[in-house]
Amino acid sequence: MTKRIAHDDPRLNAHRMPMELATETILDCASTAGQMQQAVANRQPQSEIQRYRDLARAKFEAYLDLMAEAGHHAGQIKP
């Protein structure tokens, strides 16, 4: 599990919050992929391996959504 983000952190404005959440999410995704690899190595049932695969896929899709949101907010910032 990765660090948790304080929702009231004043440094996390509209474009930084999604980016921080995306970073946390991709780290969770990698951790889940590692758990899947261990399940394969330990010859766990295919259903358990598939559960990890589905979870990692969902986390990666959430990561992509958060990156798009961060990009959207960053694009609204005018220098």
Secondary structure, 3 states (H helix, E strand, C coil): CCCCCCCCCCCCCCCHHHHHHHHHHHHHHHHHHHHHHHHHHCCCCHHHHHHHHHHHHHHHHHHHHHHHHHHHHHHCCCC
